[in-house]
Amino acid sequence: MSDTDVSGWAALLRVHAALVPVLDRELQTACGLPLTWYDVLLELKYAPGGRLSMGELGERAVVSRSRVSRVVDALTDAGLVTREANPDDRRSAYAKITDEGRKRQAEAAPTYLAGIRRHFTDRMTAGEARLVATALEKVLNPRAGESHDQPHA
């Protein structure tokens, strides 16, 4: 490995470790939503029918697969998500965003986006931000010419 390989990876890890707690704190202070809740609500908002299987949610959300069930339980207790049985597979369930979940996610979106701008994209040029996004998308989806549809807010 070259120094560039290691330094790029190390920078990604340091940025993630530094910014996630800051964004989490800002969302909780302003909106009462932990970042993990916001992320799950965001994924469900953009999912077909506002629902995903627990397995799909575990693949998409920026929360470990082992924590997805606990986060969905907490969101259910808060009335932001419901669990629905999978009629085709009794061992699995769907998480579905509620109207209140949509409302709370929408209320938190400006804080989330402002935090991303303030702590991340404002610290680079527009060209650098595009380059970072393009490079990281290649890591997520190495097949050339394909893009990952990711929600933005």
Backbone as CSV, one residue per row, in Angstrom:
resi,resn,N_x,N_y,N_z,CA_x,CA_y,CA_z,C_x,C_y,C_z
1,MET,0.838,-1.185,0.000,0.000,0.000,0.000,0.878,1.242,0.000
2,SER,0.399,2.246,-0.682,1.135,3.508,-0.705,0.695,4.395,0.455
3,ASP,1.492,5.432,0.692,1.113,6.397,1.723,-0.219,7.050,1.383
4,THR,-0.493,7.244,0.100,-1.756,7.851,-0.334,-2.927,6.949,0.022
5,ASP,-2.787,5.649,-0.188,-3.854,4.714,0.174,-4.191,4.824,1.652
6,VAL,-3.183,4.766,2.462,-3.372,4.782,3.911,-3.884,6.146,4.370
7,SER,-3.339,7.228,3.837,-3.749,8.556,4.297,-5.185,8.863,3.897
8,GLY,-5.607,8.439,2.714,-6.997,8.651,2.306,-7.963,7.899,3.196
9,TRP,-7.646,6.655,3.483,-8.491,5.837,4.361,-8.523,6.419,5.772
10,ALA,-7.354,6.797,6.290,-7.280,7.358,7.636,-8.062,8.673,7.730
11,ALA,-7.980,9.496,6.692,-8.723,10.763,6.697,-10.222,10.508,6.703
12,LEU,-10.676,9.537,5.931,-12.098,9.191,5.907,-12.564,8.760,7.297
13,LEU,-11.797,7.902,7.949,-12.157,7.444,9.291,-12.165,8.590,10.309
14,ARG,-11.167,9.477,10.225,-11.115,10.596,11.167,-12.272,11.566,10.952
15,VAL,-12.601,11.854,9.704,-13.727,12.754,9.415,-15.019,12.142,9.943
16,HIS,-15.232,10.876,9.688,-16.434,10.203,10.177,-16.496,10.258,11.701
17,ALA,-15.407,9.916,12.347,-15.371,9.897,13.815,-15.565,11.292,14.405
18,ALA,-15.095,12.313,13.719,-15.224,13.674,14.233,-16.605,14.263,13.985
19,LEU,-17.183,14.013,12.822,-18.424,14.694,12.452,-19.693,14.009,12.923
20,VAL,-19.709,12.692,12.998,-20.928,11.998,13.424,-21.386,12.454,14.812
21,PRO,-20.512,12.530,15.805,-20.983,12.998,17.113,-21.474,14.450,17.090
22,VAL,-20.852,15.288,16.282,-21.265,16.689,16.183,-22.655,16.781,15.571
23,LEU,-22.879,16.081,14.459,-24.197,16.091,13.810,-25.254,15.476,14.721
24,ASP,-24.889,14.426,15.424,-25.812,13.787,16.361,-26.230,14.769,17.456
25,ARG,-25.270,15.448,18.029,-25.547,16.407,19.101,-26.430,17.558,18.589
26,GLU,-26.124,18.064,17.398,-26.919,19.159,16.836,-28.360,18.729,16.573
27,LEU,-28.551,17.545,16.013,-29.909,17.045,15.757,-30.664,16.817,17.057
28,GLN,-30.004,16.241,18.044,-30.689,15.985,19.316,-31.053,17.292,20.014
29,THR,-30.159,18.260,19.986,-30.429,19.541,20.636,-31.563,20.290,19.939
30,ALA,-31.502,20.366,18.625,-32.480,21.155,17.872,-33.818,20.446,17.684
31,CYS,-33.784,19.116,17.534,-34.982,18.400,17.107,-35.367,17.214,17.982
32,GLY,-34.516,16.852,18.911,-34.796,15.703,19.755,-34.666,14.367,19.042
33,LEU,-33.961,14.352,17.908,-33.758,13.108,17.154,-32.281,12.744,17.129
34,PRO,-31.913,11.559,17.578,-30.536,11.105,17.375,-30.269,10.913,15.876
35,LEU,-29.028,11.036,15.485,-28.649,10.878,14.084,-29.069,9.511,13.542
36,THR,-28.953,8.459,14.344,-29.358,7.125,13.872,-30.855,7.088,13.569
37,TRP,-31.670,7.750,14.387,-33.114,7.812,14.118,-33.365,8.558,12.816
38,TYR,-32.689,9.694,12.660,-32.866,10.492,11.445,-32.523,9.666,10.213
39,ASP,-31.411,8.955,10.274,-30.978,8.158,9.131,-32.001,7.082,8.780
40,VAL,-32.518,6.390,9.771,-33.526,5.356,9.514,-34.791,5.980,8.928
41,LEU,-35.237,7.096,9.492,-36.419,7.780,8.956,-36.186,8.231,7.521
42,LEU,-34.997,8.724,7.228,-34.668,9.165,5.874,-34.728,8.001,4.885
43,GLU,-34.159,6.874,5.258,-34.208,5.701,4.373,-35.644,5.241,4.150
44,LEU,-36.441,5.225,5.218,-37.839,4.794,5.081,-38.648,5.788,4.266
45,LYS,-38.366,7.069,4.422,-39.089,8.100,3.667,-38.960,7.863,2.162
46,TYR,-37.774,7.506,1.712,-37.523,7.332,0.280,-37.783,5.912,-0.227
47,ALA,-38.111,5.002,0.663,-38.370,3.616,0.259,-39.755,3.514,-0.375
48,PRO,-39.940,2.606,-1.313,-41.266,2.402,-1.894,-42.291,2.082,-0.804
49,GLY,-43.368,2.841,-0.786,-44.401,2.624,0.220,-43.984,3.027,1.619
50,GLY,-42.812,3.672,1.749,-42.340,4.101,3.054,-41.941,2.961,3.967
51,ARG,-41.629,1.813,3.387,-41.274,0.671,4.233,-40.133,-0.137,3.624
52,LEU,-39.404,-0.786,4.514,-38.307,-1.683,4.138,-38.314,-2.859,5.089
53,SER,-37.855,-3.991,4.590,-37.662,-5.117,5.502,-36.522,-4.751,6.443
54,MET,-36.471,-5.423,7.568,-35.406,-5.143,8.517,-34.039,-5.405,7.881
55,GLY,-33.955,-6.437,7.051,-32.699,-6.732,6.360,-32.295,-5.619,5.404
56,GLU,-33.263,-5.116,4.615,-32.978,-4.010,3.695,-32.559,-2.762,4.462
57,LEU,-33.253,-2.488,5.542,-32.931,-1.316,6.346,-31.531,-1.439,6.935
58,GLY,-31.169,-2.636,7.355,-29.830,-2.878,7.879,-28.741,-2.654,6.845
59,GLU,-29.055,-2.912,5.575,-28.091,-2.695,4.498,-27.969,-1.222,4.136
60,ARG,-29.058,-0.472,4.245,-29.075,0.917,3.789,-28.738,1.935,4.851
61,ALA,-29.176,1.713,6.056,-29.012,2.720,7.106,-27.571,2.767,7.592
62,VAL,-27.179,3.934,8.047,-25.836,4.105,8.573,-25.857,3.774,10.062
63,VAL,-26.236,2.534,10.330,-26.284,1.999,11.683,-25.992,0.510,11.531
64,SER,-25.304,-0.057,12.468,-24.938,-1.465,12.318,-26.190,-2.335,12.225
65,ARG,-26.074,-3.416,11.498,-27.221,-4.319,11.323,-27.735,-4.836,12.654
66,SER,-26.831,-5.026,13.587,-27.259,-5.546,14.887,-28.053,-4.506,15.669
67,ARG,-27.859,-3.227,15.378,-28.572,-2.169,16.090,-29.888,-1.776,15.424
68,VAL,-30.094,-2.161,14.181,-31.290,-1.735,13.455,-32.557,-2.099,14.211
69,SER,-32.645,-3.290,14.709,-33.849,-3.725,15.410,-34.109,-2.873,16.650
70,ARG,-33.051,-2.574,17.392,-33.220,-1.728,18.591,-33.635,-0.310,18.221
71,VAL,-33.058,0.237,17.148,-33.425,1.582,16.707,-34.884,1.596,16.253
72,VAL,-35.301,0.578,15.506,-36.697,0.496,15.059,-37.625,0.346,16.268
73,ASP,-37.227,-0.424,17.260,-38.034,-0.535,18.483,-38.223,0.837,19.133
74,ALA,-37.153,1.604,19.243,-37.237,2.933,19.854,-38.103,3.874,19.014
75,LEU,-37.943,3.804,17.695,-38.765,4.627,16.803,-40.236,4.229,16.885
76,THR,-40.493,2.946,17.053,-41.862,2.460,17.216,-42.452,2.992,18.520
77,ASP,-41.689,2.911,19.601,-42.145,3.437,20.888,-42.455,4.929,20.808
78,ALA,-41.715,5.654,19.949,-41.917,7.094,19.789,-43.035,7.416,18.794
79,GLY,-43.599,6.392,18.152,-44.679,6.616,17.195,-44.226,7.094,15.826
80,LEU,-42.931,6.938,15.529,-42.395,7.418,14.255,-42.314,6.330,13.195
81,VAL,-42.386,5.083,13.629,-42.288,3.914,12.753,-43.251,2.855,13.294
82,THR,-43.762,2.038,12.393,-44.511,0.857,12.816,-43.812,-0.373,12.273
83,ARG,-44.049,-1.482,12.931,-43.570,-2.772,12.426,-44.747,-3.469,11.781
84,GLU,-44.514,-4.053,10.627,-45.544,-4.820,9.928,-45.016,-6.223,9.684
85,ALA,-45.847,-7.189,9.921,-45.463,-8.578,9.657,-45.309,-8.776,8.151
86,ASN,-44.368,-9.611,7.792,-44.183,-9.981,6.396,-45.082,-11.176,6.126
87,PRO,-46.115,-11.016,5.287,-47.036,-12.125,5.058,-46.394,-13.320,4.352
88,ASP,-45.271,-13.069,3.669,-44.589,-14.136,2.941,-43.537,-14.857,3.778
89,ASP,-43.155,-14.259,4.897,-42.110,-14.842,5.731,-42.337,-14.396,7.172
90,ARG,-42.909,-15.264,7.974,-43.270,-14.908,9.345,-42.063,-14.592,10.226
91,ARG,-40.866,-14.964,9.769,-39.666,-14.683,10.559,-39.181,-13.251,10.375
92,SER,-39.673,-12.570,9.354,-39.183,-11.210,9.096,-40.323,-10.205,9.214
93,ALA,-39.923,-8.948,9.331,-40.904,-7.877,9.474,-40.440,-6.676,8.661
94,TYR,-41.376,-5.785,8.428,-41.091,-4.525,7.771,-41.125,-3.405,8.796
95,ALA,-40.323,-2.389,8.553,-40.420,-1.137,9.292,-41.063,-0.147,8.329
96,LYS,-42.076,0.571,8.798,-42.787,1.532,7.956,-42.863,2.870,8.674
97,ILE,-42.512,3.928,7.960,-42.551,5.268,8.535,-44.006,5.704,8.710
98,THR,-44.290,6.375,9.809,-45.631,6.894,10.065,-45.710,8.351,9.592
99,ASP,-46.905,8.897,9.578,-47.059,10.312,9.231,-46.263,11.185,10.197
100,GLU,-46.292,10.819,11.483,-45.514,11.572,12.477,-44.021,11.433,12.196
101,GLY,-43.578,10.258,11.767,-42.174,10.058,11.414,-41.769,10.934,10.239
102,ARG,-42.649,11.035,9.232,-42.375,11.913,8.082,-42.274,13.366,8.533
103,LYS,-43.175,13.752,9.419,-43.193,15.130,9.919,-41.911,15.443,10.680
104,ARG,-41.512,14.561,11.583,-40.313,14.799,12.391,-39.048,14.808,11.520
105,GLN,-38.983,13.928,10.527,-37.828,13.914,9.622,-37.768,15.230,8.850
106,ALA,-38.900,15.689,8.351,-38.936,16.944,7.592,-38.536,18.132,8.466
107,GLU,-38.964,18.126,9.718,-38.595,19.206,10.635,-37.094,19.203,10.934
108,ALA,-36.503,18.020,10.960,-35.077,17.902,11.285,-34.166,18.122,10.073
109,ALA,-34.701,17.999,8.861,-33.883,18.093,7.650,-33.072,19.383,7.567
110,PRO,-33.638,20.564,7.863,-32.812,21.776,7.769,-31.608,21.759,8.716
111,THR,-31.771,21.231,9.910,-30.657,21.135,10.856,-29.597,20.172,10.323
112,TYR,-30.039,19.035,9.804,-29.139,18.024,9.242,-28.333,18.612,8.079
113,LEU,-29.037,19.243,7.149,-28.367,19.799,5.968,-27.439,20.951,6.330
114,ALA,-27.857,21.794,7.266,-26.999,22.897,7.694,-25.733,22.363,8.356
115,GLY,-25.868,21.300,9.128,-24.699,20.697,9.764,-23.733,20.120,8.743
116,ILE,-24.259,19.469,7.741,-23.396,18.919,6.680,-22.654,20.055,5.981
117,ARG,-23.391,21.120,5.659,-22.739,22.260,5.003,-21.671,22.874,5.917
118,ARG,-22.034,23.183,7.146,-21.140,23.893,8.066,-19.883,23.084,8.393
119,HIS,-20.048,21.796,8.619,-18.925,20.982,9.100,-18.210,20.193,8.005
120,PHE,-18.795,20.152,6.800,-18.196,19.313,5.762,-18.013,20.077,4.450
121,THR,-19.089,20.346,3.736,-18.933,20.884,2.383,-18.433,22.324,2.333
122,ASP,-18.720,23.141,3.351,-18.198,24.508,3.345,-16.686,24.548,3.510
123,ARG,-16.094,23.437,3.892,-14.645,23.398,4.110,-13.876,22.968,2.866
124,MET,-14.603,22.845,1.745,-13.963,22.491,0.479,-14.653,23.247,-0.651
125,THR,-14.022,23.279,-1.790,-14.646,23.920,-2.951,-15.736,22.994,-3.491
126,ALA,-16.587,23.539,-4.348,-17.633,22.724,-4.972,-17.010,21.586,-5.783
127,GLY,-15.903,21.865,-6.441,-15.223,20.829,-7.224,-14.667,19.719,-6.338
128,GLU,-14.101,20.103,-5.211,-13.595,19.097,-4.269,-14.735,18.245,-3.714
129,ALA,-15.862,18.885,-3.393,-17.014,18.141,-2.877,-17.516,17.139,-3.917
130,ARG,-17.569,17.558,-5.180,-17.989,16.629,-6.249,-17.000,15.487,-6.379
131,LEU,-15.718,15.791,-6.299,-14.676,14.765,-6.403,-14.779,13.753,-5.263
132,VAL,-14.983,14.232,-4.048,-15.148,13.338,-2.894,-16.368,12.444,-3.112
133,ALA,-17.491,13.040,-3.502,-18.716,12.266,-3.722,-18.513,11.222,-4.818
134,THR,-17.904,11.620,-5.916,-17.663,10.692,-7.028,-16.742,9.553,-6.603
135,ALA,-15.678,9.881,-5.902,-14.722,8.858,-5.472,-15.381,7.877,-4.503
136,LEU,-16.148,8.383,-3.543,-16.781,7.489,-2.571,-17.882,6.657,-3.209
137,GLU,-18.582,7.202,-4.192,-19.583,6.415,-4.914,-18.929,5.246,-5.654
138,LYS,-17.729,5.459,-6.169,-17.004,4.371,-6.842,-16.682,3.249,-5.867
139,VAL,-16.399,3.599,-4.632,-16.130,2.579,-3.627,-17.407,1.790,-3.339
140,LEU,-18.526,2.509,-3.200,-19.801,1.849,-2.911,-20.322,1.043,-4.086
141,ASN,-20.068,1.532,-5.292,-20.602,0.899,-6.484,-19.509,0.858,-7.544
142,PRO,-18.653,-0.139,-7.494,-17.498,-0.163,-8.388,-17.827,-0.368,-9.863
143,ARG,-19.057,-0.755,-10.181,-19.398,-0.936,-11.600,-19.524,0.425,-12.265
144,ALA,-18.720,0.640,-13.262,-18.666,1.939,-13.944,-20.019,2.307,-14.539
145,GLY,-20.316,3.579,-14.459,-21.531,4.088,-15.089,-22.797,3.931,-14.280
146,GLU,-22.722,3.260,-13.140,-23.913,3.094,-12.316,-23.827,4.057,-11.154
147,SER,-24.981,4.524,-10.705,-24.980,5.411,-9.538,-25.844,4.795,-8.456
148,HIS,-25.548,5.171,-7.245,-26.318,4.741,-6.063,-27.354,5.812,-5.788
149,ASP,-28.625,5.484,-5.808,-29.632,6.461,-5.441,-29.666,6.586,-3.936
150,GLN,-29.209,7.710,-3.430,-29.192,7.932,-1.996,-30.018,9.167,-1.688
151,PRO,-30.832,9.112,-0.682,-31.586,10.296,-0.301,-30.660,11.390,0.191
152,HIS,-31.097,12.620,0.010,-30.254,13.758,0.358,-30.729,14.512,1.587
153,ALA,-31.956,14.405,1.959,-32.433,15.086,3.161,-33.726,14.484,3.523
